[in-house]
Amino acid sequence: MLDEALPVRTVRAHCTDKQWMTPNIKALIKARQRAFTKGETPKYKSLHAKVIKLISNAKGAKFEILSEHF
């Protein structure tokens, strides 16, 4: 039952990833790069904006948590 309630999922992480890099951000970066290589400019631009916004929010949240500890 535990496997159904909390399925196992694979998360790829690299030793050089920043602390705020989430699997969701990595997936959007991959989709953005795919759109760029295919020449899908409107899709690339919208994904680029989403990636920038998510990274900015993740960094802000991470540094906000760190500043509370000090």
N, C-alpha and C positions, 0 to 999 in steps of 0.2 A: 504494500500500500504506500510505503514511503516513496518508492520510485515513481508512482503515479502522481502523488501530491507534489513532490519536488524532483522533477526529472533531472538526470545528469546531463550537463551540457559542457561542451568543450570551449574553453576560453584561451585564445592565443595571446601570449604576452612575451615580450622580448625584454632582455635585461636593460636595454637602453630606453624603453618606454618611460615617459614621464608619469608621475603619480596620478595625474588627472586623466590619463588616456583610458577611456572605457571601450568595451567591445562595440558599443553602439557608435561611438565616434569613429573607430577603426573601420566599421562596416560602411559608414557614410563616406569616408575618405576613399575606400576601395570603389564604391559606386561612382563617386565624383571622377576618379581617375579613369574608370571605364568609359564614362560619358565623354571625357576629354579626348581619349584615344580614338573614339568612334566619330568625333567631330560633332557631337550633339551639343551645340553651344548653349541653347536655352536651358537644357537640363543641367549642364555643367555649371552654369551661373547660379541656378537656384540651389544646387547641392553645395556649391562653394559658400554661399551665404549661410546655409544651415550649418555647415562644418565650422565656419568662423564663429557663429553665435554659440554653438554647443561648446566649443573649446573655451571661449571667453567665459561662459557661465561655469564650466567645470573648474577652470583656474580660480575664478572668484570664490567659488564654494570651498575649494581646497584651502586657499589662503585664509579664508574667513575662519575655517575650523582651526588652522594652525595658530592664528592670532589669538583665539580664545584661550589656548593653552599657555600663552606667555603673558 
